[in-house]
Amino acid sequence: MTSILIVEDERNLSNVIRDRLQEEGYRVLQAFDGPSALEVARNRAPDLIVLDIMLPGMDGLEVCRRLRAYSIVPILMLTARAEEIDRVLGLELGADDYLTKPFSMHELRARVRALLRRVEMMQAAGVPPPGEVLTIGDVRLDTATNEASLGGQPLDLTPKEFALLLLLAQHPGRVFSRAYLLDAIWGYEAAAYDRTVDTHVYRLRQKLGPDTPLAQRIVAVRGTGYKLERE
């Protein structure tokens, strides 16, 4: 059974979310502060985490940062503040999506389903499970730690850049549409965020080194998306 960890210090709201997700058939875990969230996440390995930003003991942004040091579990962040900086920081630290309070339970369930569908798509595409290492050229991708290295030196990739390179590297020669990449990696509706993929591909090439063989093998397919050319 798919398990979801709710990290929310407002117990009434946490219980409402719990009840709605249980109605969907999910097994629900709960934590009410930052340190407890990290403990439950490490010991119970949930399939998805709903994470509030404002938490006692340790805020959600720091919880997200620490989780991303070893886990690629999907994270849906909740924030009571409307400032864009909250959303940007959360996404930069590795959150997969966010909701601003107040939100409807219908929207929450829809976001949860979208994130879990993304995981299923990645698995169906053959992305190795956490713990495996993929080597392509001089690049080493460790799925257990979400870390990459280039020529033995650490390669500073964001979680989305890592997932993008991992997916392309796992299927050299296969063309992935922008819509597929957005759904599989970001979980967004494609039409609204079409430039996201292009921006991340550009940044990924720059970090690999624009003149390196691997960066040059990541090519755009006119009118479709991207692929990693075979050697």
Beta strands, then each sheet from edge to edge (+ up, - down):
strand 1: 3-7
strand 2: 27-31
strand 3: 48-52
strand 4: 75-79
strand 5: 97-100
strand 6: 133-136
strand 7: 139-142
strand 8: 147-150
strand 9: 153-155
strand 10: 176-177
strand 11: 218-221
strand 12: 225-228
sheet 1: 2+ 1+ 3+ 4+ 5+
sheet 2: 6+ 7- 8+ 9-
sheet 3: 10+ 12- 11+
end
